[in-house]
Structures are given as structure tokens and as C-alpha cells.
Amino acid sequence: MQMFQLKTPNRPRLRKGFHEFSVHANLNFLLNPKSYGNGPLRLWRSWPWIVWNLWKRRNELLFRGRGFSLEEVVKKAENETEEWLLAQIMEKEWSVSEKVNKAVDGSKWTPPPSGWLCCNVGVDWSKRDGRGGGGLVLRNERGVVILHSRRAFSGLFNKDEANFEILKWVVESMRSHRISNVIISGDLEAMFGAISRPDAWPSFLFYVGEIERELVGTSGIIFQKVSREENRGAMLIAQSVTRKGLTQSYVSSGHPNWLYEFFVNESRHI
């Protein structure tokens, strides 16, 4: 009941106030968008996430003895709403782009062999402002996301430099997290080719030398070229930097909330 009394600017409310005794009436209001009136779209569409976070708040309180304040519940719900909507937009843009490029080959993410991990690396570069986005997704053989990360880069002069800086960051991440027996996969044919056959890529010798220095102290790291479609999850994270302006770099366990459906669906097809 307290949620309906929360005084947040422009938040949709029951026209006659919340029902003091009927939870059913209040939930019916939340789940019926037509009853919201003409409130701001971005506000009323966050209500499903508010209901979900209220349920999680209840469980936290019952089983762990702690919970979020109502203001925190609302803020968290609105952030998750924006992330989910962003995922839908980027999925649509990806599909359109792939159709234009005729690059859809039906390939899906392939799990690593037993005892190994797969780290997908996504790279997106903007020629307009020299900004680069890096995405990293580490999964086990069952497709479970162990951790993911995003990083924004600036001052990159070309795509090769973006590929190098982001691959270097991924190797650094594997070393700092003490990850071994990992296959680093991505749509980085030139970079991976230069690492395996440096003499065939003389213009990449500096890049190769830097990557080899980062590999010192690591064990069991293999590089593997995969298609854009197989690398889709990491690419969506990378594109959130260059195409949506999400420049906050971070590392987190599990998968991104806004790509929950994507990674769950991929793991189901293994």
C-alpha cells in the first residue's frame, strides 16, 4: 500500500486514491495501462518492474532480513525498464542491419569443450567521434554467464586500433580475474590472424607484441574467430556504448539484466 502513497513527481496514481483493503484492486490498476490516464509513457510502463521488485523486496525481507526502501525500489524498477527497452531497440536494429548486410547465417553461440570457458569479445567503433565500445561475456560449457563487462574507449583513430585496445582490455581482464583455460572468441579475423601468424601481418607487429606482453603470467588462453551472429551478445553490449551513449564502464557477475531473455534463450539451444 505504501507504494501508492509514494510522492514521486508525475507518477500515475489511482484517480480515487489507493484502495485501503483490496490488494486486488490496486494490482488491477497496475496491470491495466488504460487506467493510467495520460501520464508520461516512461513512468507508467515501469509498473511491471515495480511489482517484480516489490516481490523481490518481500523475499529479501523474509529470508535475509533486509530490504530496499520504496524510493530504491522505484529507481531500480525504472532503470531495469530502460535497460529492457534498450535491449528491444538494439535487437531490432541488429536484425535490420543483418538483413541489409545479408550476414545472417543461422549460426548460434557454440559452447566450449568440457573444462573450458568461452569469453566473447564485442567491438564497435564510431568513425564520427573516435569512440569505441567493448563488450565481454564469459560463459561456461552450459552457457551460463559467469561475468560480463562493458568499457568505453575514446580517441581511437581507426577500427584496427579499436580491435587492438579492446582485445588488450579483454586479455587484461582474464589475467586480473585469474581466468585460465579460456577461449577468447570474436569477429576479429585480422587480430587473431596476426597473433597466430605475425610474419603474415607485419603492420600488426606492434599490436601483437603488446598482446603477448599481456599474456605473460596467463595459462590456457586460445583465440578463435567466430561470426557476428555467434558473437551477438558481446556485440550488443559493445554497441550500447557507441549507439546509445552508455559510457559507464563496469564489470558484473552474471548476464546484463536487459539481455536476460537473449542469454537464457541461447543457453536453451545448447
N, C-alpha and C positions, 0 to 999 in steps of 0.2 A: 504493500500500500504506500510505503514511503516514496517509491519511485514516482508515483503520480503527483506527489506533492512537491517534488524537487523543482526548485525555481531556477530553470535554465532558460535564457532568452530564446524566444521563438520556438520552444519545444511544443509540439502538438499535445493538447490536453483534451480530456473529455469535456464536452460542452457544459455538462451539468456537474462537473467535478467527478472524482473517482468514487466508485461505489464502496461504501464502508464495509459491507458484509459479503459482497459477491466477488470472489476472485474470478469466477467465470465471466462476469460482465466486463471486468477490466481486461482480461486476456482477449475476449472477443473484440474489444476495441482495438487492441494492439494488432491483431491478426486480420483486421478488416480495413485496408487502406482508404476505402471510400469514406470512412467515418472521420478521417483526419482533417477534413476541410482543405483549405488552400495553404497549409503551412509549407515551409521550404522543403523541397524534394529531398535534399541531402539529409535532413533531420528525420523526417518520418520513416524513410526507408531503413534507418538503423535500428528500428524497434525489434526485428527478429534477433539481432545480435544482442540487444539489451536483455531480452528474455533468456537467451542462451547463457549470457554472463551472470544473470541473476541465479540461474540454476547452478552454475559452477561455484558461485559465491556461497550458496547454501551448502554445497558439498564440502567446500573448504572449511566452512564454519563447523559443520558437524563432525568431519573426520580429522581435521588438522587443527581445529581451534583457532583459526584465523580467517579473515575475510577482508575484502576491499570496501572502501567507503562507497556510497552511492555515486558520488562525483567521479570516482575512479572507474566504476562500472560503466557509466555513461561514456566517459572518454575512451575507455578501452573498446567499447562496442562501436563507437564512431570510427576509430582507427581501423578496426577489423572490417567494417563496412567499406571504407575507402579502399583498403587493400583488395578486398574481394572484387569490387567493381573494376579496379585497375586490372586485375587478372583477366576479367571478361573482355575488357577493351583490348588488351595485348594479345589474347588468344585470337580475337577476331582479326586484328591487324596482321598477326603471324599467318593466319590462314590465307588472307588476301595476298600477302607478299609471296607466299609459297606458290600460289596458283599462278601469279604473274611470272615468277621465275621458272615455273614448271619444274620445281625441285622436289616435289613430294614423291618419295619413292616407297612409301609404306613402311619404312624401317622404324623399328622401335628400339628403345634402350635395351642393351644386352647386358645381363649381369656378369660379374667377373667370375673366374673359377673359384671353387671352394677354398677358403683360407685367404682369399684376396679381397681387396676393396677396390671400388671404382670411383675416381674423382673426375667428374665432368667439369670442364672449364669453358665458360662462355665469354666471348669478347665482342663488344660492339664499339665502334668508333665513329665520331661525328666530325666530318671534314669541315663543317661550318665553324665550329668553335674549338676544335682540337681536344674535345673531351672524350674520355674513354670510360666504358663501364665494364667491370669484371664480375663474373658470377662463378661461384664454386659450389658444387654439390657432391658430398661424399656419401656413398651408399655401399651397403654390404651385398652379399650374393642373393639375398631375398628381396632386394630393392628397398630396404628400409633406409631412410635418410638419417645418417648419423649426425652430420652437421652441414650447415650451408653458410655461405658468406657472400657479402657484396662489398665492392670497393670502387670508389670514383677516382679517376685519374684525369689530370689536366696537362696542357702543354704538349700533347702528342702530335707530331708533325705528319705522320702517315700511319697506315694500317699495320705495316710491319713493326713499327715501334710500339703500337698498341698491343699487338700479339706478344711481343717480347716482354714488355713491362708486366702484362697481366699473367703470362706464363711464369715469369720470375716470382711474382707475388704468390702464385699457387704453390710453387716448389718451396718457397719460404714458409708458407702455411703448413705444408706437410711436415717439414722439418721441425717447426716450432711446436706442433702438436704431437710430435714423435710418432708419426704415421709411417708404417713400413708395409711392404707387400701391397702396393697400390698401383693401379693402372690409371695414369692421367690421360683422359680422353677428351678430344675436342676437334673442331673443324679447323685444324692448324697444320695443314699439309706441309707448307714451306718450313715452318719452325721445327716440326718433328723430323722432316727430311734432313734438315741441316744438322740436327743433333745426332742422327744416326749415320749420316754421311757428310761430314763437314767439308771434305775436299770438293764435293759437288756443289757446294753453296758458299763460295769464297766471300760473297758480300755479307754473309751472316756470321762470319768468324767471331766478331766481337760479341754478338748475341750468344753464340754457342759457348764461348769462354765464360761469360757471366753466369749462364745457366749451370755449367759444370761446376763452378765455384759454389753455387747454392746447393748442389747435390752432395758436396763433401759432408760426411757425417750421417748421410741417409743410407738406407738399405732397401732393396727391392722396389725401386721405382721404375716403371715402364711407361713409355709414351705410345699412344695409339690414336691414329686418325679415325674419326667417325663422321658420319654425315650430319648435316644440320638437324635433320629430324630426330636422329638418335640423341642429339645434344640439346634438345629443345628446352628442358628445364633450366639448365645453366644459362642458356641464351636469354630466356625471359627475364631472369634476374639481372643479367648484364644490361639488357635493353631498358630496364626500369630506371637506369641512371641517365642514359643519353636521350631517351624518348619521353620520359615522364618527369625528369628532373629530380629523382630521388637520390641525392648525393651523399646521404649519411652512410658511411661505411660501418660495417658491423660483422660479427661472427656469432652464430647462434646454433644451439643443438636442434636436431630435428629439421623439418622442412618449413618453408615460409608459410604462414597461415593463409596467405592469399593464393597459394598454389597447392593447397591441401588436396583438392579433387584431382589435380593433374598427377601428383606423385602417387596417390593411392591407386588411381586407375592404371598407371604404368606398372606398379608392383603386382597388380592383379593379373597382368598378362604374361608374367614370367612362367 
